[in-house]
């Protein structure tokens, strides 16, 4: 049967619209089963805390479990590659962090290109790292610590959550800018390095505020300064490293990413839900209690932040000649 031209055009237009309608419907229904948020570090560190915080919110808002899966190793590259290789359907997400920007320069040969292969979804929060010492260290201020380190070159153990990780490059930047010589002790994540700092196996470390603030409040660790440009509202009496080492700044930030080609409608839905979380007074209070500030960004703005951080830490890695183990 031959259709009139007008009817044919109407049917053709309707057929062309089906994929768009299908995508919108899929985003509206998403998620219909549990979602994994992969964290490239062990439990107990800042990344793990942030992932569980946002995962709980998304679970409650979207009616499906957002399950945290810790996949540590290779400075978060194992977990990142698992997400890169996952189906781009919104059911495998990545807790994106400063380490991902650092690793772009640190590792010459990766099986993926982070900027190309991970789609930015949303920023979550930015937190200070905090310069911590074990109570056995006599220094109570940054200048006192610099003097102590220079009087004991190569004899102070600097704990790191992994070669090239945020805690490592924060320490290397401090060493470069102060001319101090400390022995680097690397761990497979911030959590294990924090355990040994508490035990006095290492004497100093740069930890995220969310993972260490309770130990600071309990006086189990001594905080000397935060690594952000301004003081933290959670510890307003604590100075910044930059107050004594002009120009020093090394915050840690977190966000969410997905495999490239994840449908834009799903990325937009997740972005809207996360930004709604960051506008919620209870969530803002929780972020502030962890010493952080909300990082409510569009996917495009989060992409720009990642690019800027990648360029910044590339300079430190080259200056310190940091090589992965």
N, C-alpha and C positions, 0 to 999 in steps of 0.2 A: 504494500500500500504506500502510495506517495503522499507524504505530508505536505500541507501548505507551508510556504517559506516561513511565515510568521510563527507557526507552531513549532517548526523545526528549530528556529533560532531560540525560541523560549526553552525548549527541552535541552538544547546544547548549553545554554547559559546555566540552566539548573544543574546539569551534569558537571560543569566546570566548577560550580560553587561547592560541590560535595566534599572535595578534599578539605577546603577551608572550614566548612561546617563540622567535618569529622575532627579536625584538629582542635577547634574550639570546644567541642563536646568532650574530647579526651582531656583537655586541660580542666574543664569544669568538674569532671568526675575524678580527676587525679587527687590523691592517690587511692587506688583500690586494693592495695596490699602493702605490707611493710616496706619501708625505705631504709637503705643503709647509708649512714654517714661514716665514711672511712677517715680515720685519724692516723697520720703517719708516725705517731709516737706512742709510747706505752701509757697506760693509765697513770693518773696522778699529776701530770704536768698541766700547764696552762691550756694547751690545745684541747686536751681531754675534758677539762672543766668547761670550757666554752662550748664544745660540741654537745655536751650533755645538757647544758643550759638551754641552748637553742633547740636541741632535739626534743626536749620536754615540751617546749612551747608549741612546736610544729605538731607534735603528737596530739596535744589537746585541741588545737585549732582545726586540724585536718582529719581527725578521727582515725588515723592509722599510726602504728608504731614507727618512730624514727629511731632505728637501732644503731648504737655506736659500735663500730668495729675498729679496734686498735690493730694496726698492721705496721709495727715499727720496723726500722732497718734502713740503712743507707741514707740517713739524714732525711727521712720521710719519702724517699724516692720509691720504695717498694709499695707503699700505700697509694702514692700518686699514680704509679703505672697501673695498678689494679683498677683505678677509676678510669684512666685513659682507655683501657681495654674493655671496659664494661659497655653494655648496650646503652645508647643515648636515649633512654626512655624515662629519665627522671627518678629511677629507683635505686641508683647508686650515685651518691654525692661525695664531695671531698671537702673536708675542713681545710680551707686554704689558709696559709699563714706565711709569715716572713721567710721561713725556710725555703719555700718554693721559689721565691724571687732570688734568694741567695744561690740556690742550687743551679740556677740557669748558667751562672758563670763558673761556679765551683767545679762542676763535673763537665769534662770535655766530651764524654761520650755517654749519652743517655739514650734509652730506647724510645724516647718521646721528646717533644718540644712543648714545655709547659704552656707558654704563651699561645702557641698554636692549637694545642690539643685539649685544653681545659677552657670551658666557657665560664666566665665570671657570672655569678648569680647575684650575690649581695655581700656588702660589707657587714660585719657584726660589731666588732669593737676594737679599739686600740687601747693598749695598756702599757704602762711603764715596765721596763725591766727594773729591777732594784739591785743595787750593789750590796751584797750581804757578806758578812764575815762570821765565822764561828766565834762564840764568846771567849775562846782562848786567845784570840788575836787582841793585842792591847790597843790597837787603833780604834778611836771612836769617831773620827771624822775622815773625810777623803784626804785632806792634806797630811794628816797623821799616818794614814795608810800608805800614801805615796812615799813618805819618808821611811816608814817601816820596811816597805818592799825594796827600796833602794839600799837600805842597810843590810838586807838579806837577799841578794840577787840569786835567782834560780832555786831558792829554798822554800818559796811559798807555792802551794798547790792551788791552781785555778781550776775549779770544776766546770765542765762544759757538758751540755746535753748532746754533744755530737759534733764532729768536725764540720765546720761550716754552718752549724745551726745558729739561731739568733743569739743564744747565750755565748757561743764561741766568738762570733764576730764582734759582739759587744765588748767582750774581754780583750780581743785583739786591738780594737779601736782604742780602748783605754791604754793598753800597753804602748801603742804607737804614739799616742798624744802625751803620755806622761814619761816615756823613756824608762819604764819599769821592765824587769825581767822576772817572769813567773813561769813555773812549770805547769804546762797544760795537762790535765787529766780528763780524758773524754769518756763519756758514757753513752749508752744507747737510749738517750732521751733525758728530758729535764727531770722527770720523776726520780730515776736512780741517782742522778747527780745531787739532787736535793737531799736524798737519804744520807749520802756520804758527807754532805756539808753539815747536816745535823749531827752526825757522828764524829765530826772533826777529822775525817780522813782527808778532806780538802779544806782549805782555810778560807777561801773566798770564792764567790760565784756571782753571776749575773742571772737572776731568776725572774720569771714573770711575777708580777704582784699577785694575780689570782692564786697562784700555787704556793706562795710564801707568806701571804699577809697574816694568816693565823699564827704562824710560827714567830713572826715579828711581834705580834700583839702578846704572845705568851712568853716573850723574851728568850726564846730558844735560839734565835738568830739575831744578830745585830745589823740593822739596816743603816748604811752610811749615806745613801743618796738614791734618787730615782734617775732614770736615764732619759726621761723626756725633757723637752725644752722648758716646761713649767712644772710646778709642784703638783702632786696628786691630791685630790680632794679627800681621798681615803686616809692619807698620812700627811696632813697639811704642814706639820712641823719639820718634815724631812726635806732637806735641800735637794737640788739637782746636782748631778755630776758637773754639769756645765757652769754651775756657780763657781767652781774651782778650776775646771779645765774648759776654758772658753771654746765654744763651738762643738762640744761633745753632745751627741744626741743619738739614741739607739732604742726607740720604742719597738714594741711587738704589736702586730695587728693580725686580725683574724677575719675570715669571711667564708663564704660557701661557693663552691664551684661544681660544675657538672661536665660530663664528657662533651666534646664538641658535637654539634648537630643535635643536641637535645632540643626538642621543640621549643620555639620561642615563647609559646603560650604557657608552657610549664615553667620556664625560667621566670617569666613575668609573674606568674602566680606565686612562686616561692619568694621572689623579691618583694612582692606586696605583703606577704605574710610576715616575712622577717622585719621589714620596715614598720609594720604594725606592732610587732613585738617591741621594737626599739623605741616606739612612741608611748608604750604602755608605762604608766607610772611605777608599777611594781617591778617590771623588768629594768627600767632605768635605775631604780633604787638598787636592784641586785647588781647591775653592772658597776654602779658607783661604789658599792660595798666591796667589790673585787678590785677596786682601784682603777677602773677603766672609764672610758668615754665611748658612747655609742658611735657607730660608724655607718649611719644610714645613707647608703649610696645606691644609685642606679647601677645596672650592669656596666654601662659605659664608663661611669665615674670610677667604679671599682677596677675596671680594666686599666684606666689611666694610672691609678694608684700603684697597681702591680708593676707597670712599666717604669714608673719613677723609682720605685724601691729597687727594682732589678738593676737599674743604672747606678744608683747610689752604692749598693753593696758590691757591685763589680769592682769599683775603685778600691775598696778596702781589701777585698780578696787579692787583688793584684799587688797592692802595696805591701801586704803582709806575706805574700807568696804562700797563701793557704792552699794545701793540696788534700784531696780526700784520701782517707786511709784505705 
